[in-house]
Amino acid sequence: MSSESLTLYTFETPQGFFNMSPFCVKADILLKMANLPFNTELPEDYKVFSKGKLPVLKDGDTIIQDSEFIRRHITDKYGETLDGNLTAQDKATGHALIRMLEERTIMGLVQGRWIEDAGWEVLEPLFFGELPANERTEVGKTVREQVSESLKSNGFGQHTHDEQHILLSADIAALATLLNNRDWFFSDQPTYIDAAVFGMLVNFYAAPVPTPMAALMAAHDNLVAYVNRGLEQWYPDVLKMMAAE
Ligand SMILES: N[C@@H](CCC(=O)N[C@@H](CS)C(=O)NCC(=O)O)C(=O)O
């Protein structure tokens, strides 16, 4: 079935990079995998969407919020399951893996970008640099405090740095073990599981804002090779730019 007009709403992508939202990268790749033509747009105010998060897909008059529902929409409407030859066991393991990354491991990325000074120094001008000087400091400070509060109420922000490191490195080691020596997760061709996992790992390892997640990734050669393989597959220009640096 051919697509009507598809628009993927995402946050702004930093010049020459992939999107800094792992969920926006995931949705971008799912649409690319399904060979559906689409436009990417930055919404004027993403809070107009009822769930207040991006990515959001607009398909004709239908609005689909959340990368998981975007994946299901691609399957239900266009018949693209994007699951290659995954077994039921692979899909179940992939499901658990994605939930781990999206609900817990991502906290390390948020902590590194928003709370650690090294991340904040790079993130602040990227996210708030276009605001008028009189608003910039106050808005940045308020959002940073909100992020800190949400990390604390979630529980992750209550751990010491050492404890966070133990938890996060166990997540990354589990990923490295499950990937083993395959090119893609549980498969010789990329599937929807890779759209989600790569979206996250590329942001851990190669995003413009430095975080301690990169060093955790660097400890596993197979994960680094996986990120490079995904860049070659979906963002070859980024890979070229990184090689030239
Ligand atoms: N479960 C959602 C998560 C989306 C999400 O958390 N997006 C973040 C960016 S990574 C967001 O929109 N944050 C802005 C906000 O919460 O105001 C999905 O899979 O799409």
The ligand as an ORCA input file, in Angstrom:
! r2SCAN-3c Opt
* xyz 0 1
  N       7.831      6.544     24.796
  C       8.094      7.656     23.924
  C       9.207      8.464     24.513
  C       9.413      9.769     23.769
  C      10.251     10.735     24.592
  O      10.479     10.546     25.788
  N      10.700     11.820     23.938
  C      11.458     12.821     24.640
  C      12.752     13.129     23.877
  S      13.902     11.805     23.931
  C      10.654     14.111     24.708
  O       9.814     14.373     23.882
  N      10.964     14.963     25.695
  C      10.414     16.263     25.798
  C       9.580     16.475     26.998
  O       9.361     15.515     27.784
  O       9.135     17.611     27.155
  C       8.439      7.128     22.517
  O       8.838      5.947     22.404
  O       8.275      7.868     21.530
*
